[in-house]
Amino acid sequence: MPRQGCRLMALPVLLTWCLLAMAGIAHAQPRQVASLNLCTDQLLLALADRSQIASLSRLARDPAISFLADRAAGLPLNDGSAEAILFSRPGLVLTGTYGQRDRVDLLRREGLDVLQFGPWLSLDEGRRQIRLLAGRLGHADRGEALIAAMDQALERAKGIAPAGRSIMAYERGGWVAAARSHLGEVLVEMGFALHQERFGLGGGGIARLETMVAMPPDVLLVDPGTRRAMDNGTALFAHPALAAAVPPERRLELPGRLTICGGPSTPAMIDALAAGVRSRLRL
C-alpha cells in the first residue's frame, strides 16, 4: 500500500485519540478550587487538600453555621463576586443553585469551569454530590469514606423513635423546612412522622403559633439559640402557649451548623439526633 494511503488510514485513529485527550483535559483534576457557597465550602474542606483550595466564602469561618470553621482558618476568603473570581481564575468554581444564574453564566462565558450543587433533597443526592466532587478533586477515597460514615450513622439510628410519633424542625420566625430534605429523610428513617405534612407544609413554609398550639407535634426540633428570646425571630419559642403545647422535655436541640448543609456534618447530625432521642425523650 502506498505510504500516502497508510497516512490517510491513520487519520481517524489520530482524530479519535485527540478527542479522547481533549475530553480528559476537560475533566482533569483542577489545580485550585474556589467556593462561593457555605455548603460547597463544607464539601471542599472535607474532600480537598488545603493546597487545592483557592478561596472559600466569608461564611466558612463562622462557627455558628459552618461545621468545618476550624479547618477554614488561615485559608483565603472571597466576597462571592464574579469579578473577584475572574481575577483569581481558579481551575474550578463551586457554588449553589439559588439566585446564581447571572453570575454562573458570566463565569462560564469567561471560560471558567463551574459546578453547581443544590440543597440535598435526599441522602442519595448527597452521595452523588460527594462522589462527583471527590472524583474531580482526585480524592475518590475521601468521598467514599464520608459516604460510609454517613451510612453507618444512619444504620445506628434506624428505628430508634417510637413508631408514629411526629416531629417538626421549627426555625426562626416560625419557618418549617420542606419534608423532602436530608434531615427529613433521616427523621423518617429514625421512625418519626413529619408533622409539617399534617399542616400542609410538606414543601416548607411558615407555621403560625396559633396552628402549632392547636395541633402540636409530639417532638419539636429546635436550635439551641432559641432558648432565649433574642429578637422577633426567636420570641415565639418562649411564648407561654407554645411552652405548654410542647414543653422542654419534648424538645430536641440541634445546632444549625449540623443541619444547614448536607455533607461532612451529616454523620454528626445523625449521631446527635440519635443521642437526643435516647437520652431526652420519654414518649
N, C-alpha and C positions, 0 to 999 in steps of 0.2 A: 504494500500500500504506500502511495506517495506520502512524503513527510508532511505536506500541507494537509492531507486528509486526516492524519493522526492528530494534528493540532486542532482541526475542526471538531473531531470526536471528543477531544479533551475539554472543549469549551463548556459543555453542560456540566461536567464534573466540577470544573473550577468555579462556575457560577453558583452551583449548589453549595460548595464549600464556603464561598464568600457570604452567601445568605445566612448560613448557619453561624458563621463567625460574627456577623453583624447582630444576629439575634442574641448571641451570648453576651456581646458588649452591652446591648440594651438592658440586660438584667444582671450586669456584673455587680459585684459587691461594691457599694458606694464607699468612697474614701471617708467622707464625713456626712453626717445627717443632722438636719435641723428640725426641731419640733415646735409647732405653733399652738399646741393644744395641751391642756393639762393631762388628758387621758393618753395621748400619744407620748407625752413626757414619761409617763409611768412605764409604758411598754419599752420605750427606748432605753430608759435607765436600767430596766431589768434584763434586757437582751443584748445590749451593745457593750463593746469595750469603751472605756472612757475616751480613748483616743479617737473613737469613731463619732463622738458627739460634738457637732459644731456649735449648737446652742439649743437652749430649752426656752419654754415660755416663762414669763415672770411668775406664774403661779407655781412653778415647780418647787420653789423653796419654802412655800407656805405650809408649815406642818399641820395646820388645821384641815387642809384639804388634800395635801399631797402625801401619799403613803410613803414615797421614797424621797422625802425632802432632804434627809441626811445625805443621800447619795448625790443630790443636786448641788450640794455645797462646793464652791470652787469652780463650777462649770459656767461657761458663758451663758448669758440670758439674751433673748431678743425681745423686741417690743411688739412682735406679731405683724409688723407691716411688710408688705411686699417689697418695699424699697430696701429695707434692711437685709432681707433675704437675697435680693438680687445683687446687692453689694458684696455679700459674702460668698454667694454662688456655691452652696453645698452640693454634694453629689445626689442627695435625696432630701425631699421635704415631706414631713409628716404633718397632717392636720386633720381636723374633724370634718363633718359634713354640713353642719348647721351654719347658714349665713356665710359660706366660704366661696361661693361660686365665682364672684368677680376676681377675688384675689387668686384663686386657683387658676382661673383662665389666664390671668396675666402672667403668672409664673410659668405656666406651660407654654404660652406664646413665646416667652423668652428662653425656652429650651431647657427649663428645669424639670426634673423628674419629681412628680408629686404623688404621694399615696394618701388617700383619704380613708379614715376609719370612723364609722358611725358608732353610736352607743350600742352596747351589747344587748340585742333583743333576745338573746338566748345564750346558753353556755356553748352551744355548737358554733355560734357566730364568733364567740370569743376564741375558741380553739382555732378557727380558721384564721382570724387576725393574727394570733400569736405565731402560727406556723408560717404565714405569709411574711411577716416582718423578720422573724428569726432566720428564715431562708435567705431573704435579701441581705441581711447583715452578715451572713456566713456563720451563723451560730445556731443551726437547727437543733443541736443537742440541748441548748438552753431553753429553746421553745418547748421541746418535749418534756424537759424537767419541770417547767412551770405548769404545763398541762397535767402532768402526773400528780403534782402537788395539789392542784385544784380537784382532780378526780378523787384522790384519796381523801381529801377533806369532805367532799360530798358524800362519799361512801360511809364515812364515820357518822355523818349527820342524818342519814336517811331514816325516816320514820320515827324520829325521837319525839315529835309532838303528838299529843293525843289526837286521834283522827277526828276530823270535822271541826276542830276549833278554828276560829277565824283570827286573822291578824291583819293589821294595816300599818304600813310605814307612813307616818304623819310628819310633815315637814313644816318649815317656817311658813307662816301665813295661811296654814291650812292646806298646803299643796299635797296632793296624793300622786305618787308616780304611777305610770302605766303598769298594768299587771304583766305585760309582755316585756320582761327585762331579766337580766341575770339574777337580780335579787328576788324577783317574783318566782322564777324557776326554782331557786334554792329553797324558798319558803314552802313551795308546794312539795318539793322532794322531802322536806322535813316532816310533812304531814299536815301542814296548815291549809286552810281555805283562805283565799284572798278576799278580804272584806270589801275592797273597793268595787268589786264586781257586783256586790249587793246594792251598792249605791248607784250603779250605772256608770261608774267611773273607771271601767277597765282600761280605757285609753288615757287615763290621767285627768287631773283637773283639781278644782277646789272643793273640799268637803267642808261645808259650813258647820260652825259649832253646834247650831241647833240640830242639824242632822246627826252629828256624832253623838250628842246626848240622847236623842230619841232612839237611835239604833247603833249602840256602841259595839265595837269589835270585842272579842274575848281578850285580845292582846293588842297593845299599841306599841309600835316600834318607833323610837324617837332618838334624836341626837342628844348627848349629854348636855349640850349647850342650851337646851330648852328647860333646864331645871329652874332657871331664874328668868323672870320677865325683864329682858334687857331692852326690848323695843316692841313695836306693834306686831312684828313678825313672831315673837315668842310669847307675847302676853296671853294668848289663848290657852297655852299649855298649863298656865297657873290658874285658869278660871275655875272657880269652885264647882261649877256644874260638870265640867269635864273631869275634874278630880274625883267627883262622886261616881260618875259613869264608868270611868276607867281609873281606878286607884293605883297608887305606885306599885303595888305588888303584882299588877297585871301589865306592867310596862317593862319593855326591854330597851336598853340603851345601846346604841351602836354609833360610833363616831363617823362623821361624814367622810373622813379620809379613807374609810374602808368601803364605802358604798358608792361614792360619786362615780368612780371609774371601775370598769371591769379590767382585770389584769393581775399584776403581782399582788394586789391587795385581796384578791378573791379568796385564796385559801385561808387567809387570816380572818376575813369576814365570815366565812362559813364556820370556822372554829369558834369565833367569838359568839356567834348566834347560838351554836350548839351548847356552849358553856352557859350562856344565859338561860336557855330553856331548862337545862338540867339543874341549875343552882337556884333560880329565882322563881320559876313558875310553879304554882300549885293549882293546877286547873282541875 
